[in-house]
Amino acid sequence: MKKKGGRKILGFMVKEEKEENRGSVEFQVFSFTNKIRRLASHLELHKKDFSSERGLRILLGKRRRLLAYWQRKIEYVIRN
């Protein structure tokens, strides 16, 4: 185990992260979801942080469009 910035990081976890396809639709949706959760919890504490609220709305729109694309892609594969 290595310590980096106060966090313990397992070697195999770092290796798995590098092997992921970060450009895939699944990974992007997962990434947006994590960011949205973080921002939502931040906004519960800081109700008047309108800049973060705007960022949250932008992320929600990006994720919604990406999910719509993913659904169209899956439907296309099923049909053909």
KEZANU-714301 format. One record per atom (N, C-alpha, C): z, y, x. Coordinates in steps of 0.02 Angstrom, whole numbers, padded with zeros to 5 digits, always signed. Atoms other than C-alpha are relative to their C-alpha. Example, Ala and Ser with C-alpha at 12.3 -4.5 7.8 and 13.67 -1.06 7.14 Angstrom:
2
+00000-00059+00045+00390-00225+00615+00000+00060+00045-00003-00059-00042+00357-00053+00684+00037+00055-00039
//
This chain:
80
+00000-00059+00041+00000+00000+00000+00000+00062+00043+00001-00063-00036-00039+00174+00058+00030+00054-00044-00025-00057+00038+00046+00333+00007-00045+00059+00014+00044-00058-00008-00065+00481-00025+00023+00053-00050-00022-00054+00044+00005+00642-00094+00057-00021-00046-00056+00021+00040+00162+00556-00156-00016-00057-00048+00020+00055+00044+00065+00422-00250-00014-00062+00041+00015+00064-00033+00053+00240-00204-00068-00022-00025+00067+00023+00017-00126+00180-00200-00011-00069+00029+00016+00067-00024-00173-00002-00190-00071+00001+00027+00066+00001-00032-00321-00038-00078-00055-00025-00045+00052+00028+00042-00415-00142-00205-00019+00048-00057+00016-00047+00054-00403-00005-00338-00049+00053+00024+00045-00049-00028-00489+00118-00224-00070-00030+00007+00064+00034-00009-00626-00008-00187-00036-00008-00067+00030+00008+00066-00655-00042-00373-00029+00066-00025+00023-00066+00021-00672+00144-00406-00068+00017+00030+00062-00015-00034-00812+00157-00279-00058-00042-00028+00052+00045+00024-00906+00010-00355-00023+00017-00071+00019-00017+00068-00909+00085-00531-00063+00042+00000+00060-00041+00009-01070+00161-00593+00020+00063-00037-00026-00062+00031-01011+00338-00625-00052+00036-00041+00052-00031+00040-01177+00386-00700-00012-00035-00066+00012+00038+00062-01169+00256-00838+00031+00038-00060-00024-00033+00061-01143+00314-01016+00072-00020-00014-00067+00025+00013-00988+00206-01034+00052+00036+00042-00047-00033-00046-00904+00282-00882+00008+00074-00018-00004-00071+00018-00947+00460-00936+00041+00010-00063-00040-00005+00062-00875+00432-01110+00074-00011+00017-00069+00014-00021-00718+00358-01031+00030+00060+00036-00023-00058-00039-00704+00505-00912+00013+00060-00046-00010-00055+00047-00727+00634-01051+00061-00012-00043-00058+00016+00042-00597+00544-01158+00065+00014+00038-00060-00013-00040-00469+00552-01018+00012+00075+00008-00007-00072-00006-00503+00737-00990+00023+00032-00065-00018-00027+00065-00489+00771-01176+00074-00013-00015-00071+00016+00010-00321+00682-01186+00045+00045+00041-00040-00044-00044-00255+00782-01038+00003+00071-00027+00002-00069+00026-00313+00947-01112+00038+00006-00065-00036-00002+00064-00243+00904-01284+00075+00002+00011-00072-00001-00014-00072+00867-01212+00021+00067+00031-00014-00065-00030-00081+01028-01110+00004+00054-00055+00001-00050+00054-00123+01128-01267+00058-00006-00048-00060+00007+00040+00026+01056-01359+00057+00042+00028-00052-00040-00033+00137+01144-01232-00018+00074+00003+00024-00069-00009+00031+01301-01209-00048+00018-00056+00039-00012+00061-00028+01348-01383-00047+00060+00006+00041-00060-00004-00100+01516-01331-00048+00000+00060+00046+00006-00056-00206+01453-01186-00070-00010-00029+00064+00002+00035-00373+01496-01265-00056-00022+00047+00051+00022-00047-00474+01462-01107-00003-00077+00001-00002+00073+00001-00417+01281-01105-00024-00027-00067+00023+00021+00067-00450+01269-01292-00076+00001-00003+00072-00004-00003-00628+01325-01262-00029-00058+00041+00021+00057-00041-00646+01196-01124+00005-00066-00037-00009+00061+00040-00580+01062-01242-00057-00006-00051+00054+00002+00050-00708+01109-01375-00067-00018+00033+00061+00016-00037-00848+01101-01245-00003-00075+00016-00003+00072-00016-00791+00928-01188-00010-00043-00061+00008+00038+00062-00780+00867-01368-00073-00003-00020+00071-00002+00017-00959+00922-01398-00041-00044+00047+00036+00042-00048-01021+00839-01239+00010-00074-00015-00015+00070+00014-00933+00676-01282-00035-00022-00065+00032+00017+00063-00999+00681-01461-00075-00012+00009+00072+00009-00012-01179+00704-01401-00013-00064+00041+00009+00059-00041-01158+00567-01271+00010-00064-00042-00011+00058+00043-01088+00446-01402-00060-00010-00047+00059+00006+00043-01236+00485-01516-00058-00030+00039+00053+00027-00043-01356+00450-01372+00012-00075+00011-00018+00070-00014-01265+00287-01333-00015-00043-00061+00013+00037+00062-01276+00232-01515-00075-00010-00010+00073+00007+00006-01464+00268-01520-00027-00050+00050+00022+00046-00053-01486+00173-01357+00015-00072-00020-00019+00068+00021-01394+00020-01424-00043-00022-00059+00042+00018+00058-01490+00024-01589-00071-00017+00023+00067+00013-00026-01654+00030-01493-00003-00069+00033-00002+00065-00035-01604-00121-01387+00005-00056-00052-00008+00052+00051-01552-00219-01542-00066-00011-00037+00063+00006+00036-01716-00182-01632-00054-00035+00040+00054+00028-00042-01826-00233-01486+00021-00062+00033
//
